[in-house]
Amino acid sequence: AAAPPAPPPQAPKPPPLPAGPPRRQPVRLRYWLLALGVLWLIWLGAKPDTRRTDARVNEVIALAADCKLPNADAEMVMLKTEGARAVQIERVQEAIDKAKPRCERIRLRAAAWKTASAAVDGALREGTFTKARAALAGFARKWGDDANTRALHTRIDKEQQRAQDAESVQRLVGEARSDVARGDYSGATRKMEVCVLMVDADHSQCIALRDQANRLRQAMLRCVAGGNEWFGYQCRLVVSPDN
């Protein structure tokens, strides 16, 4: 019998593949958590502080309410550059726009008050009280009354009363001097007592003339009581015909 055929030669084995890079170990959970924590801190640092920005917005709105509009405008620019939210910028802009007409009226009123008060001061120095009242009334008609206008009105009243008292003092002093010259010392004293009681008047000459009239009256009474004559502020001895 014929021999079985020989088996075919085996194919050569391929060479072994080179070893690849070592496999990475799986990232552990704590490292993921650490990375997330770092990212959160970075986000917090980059995120605007809403509460702080809201506080600044309120401060800028207060500046606008106080009519410090240039300061409010400058602060609004700073808020924009610092990344304030659109709604915050809108609040500030609305407050500034709302304050502008009111602040302009306040500015115009202050300028008018400066002019009116200067006119009143000048009229008071001249003693023209009608002119002073007219200047104040013109301002009040346009801008209304306030504590300043009421205070100035009171001042005009006092200045006018003081001027009237001064005129009355001079009139009473003149009349009292005439009384003294006529020997009516009691009349002079009564007039000077009225003068002393006047409010806001200079009482010095009234007191001096009253005291003078009293001295002369006492001297006159002593003179007459002694049987002498009072003439020209002096006591004259009366010589008896028998002497």
Secondary structure, DSSP 8 states (H G I E B T S, - for coil): ----------------------------HHHHHHHHHHHHHHHHHHS--HHHHHHHHHHHHHHHHTT-HHHHHHHHHHHHHTT--HHHHHHHHHHHHHHHHHHHHHHHHHHHHHHHHHHHHHHHHHT-HHHHHHHHHHHHHHH---HHHHHHHHHHHHHHHHHHHHHHHHHHHHHHHHHHHHT-HHHHHHHHHHHHHSTT---HHHHHHHHHHHHHHHHHHHHHHTT-EEETTEEE----TT-
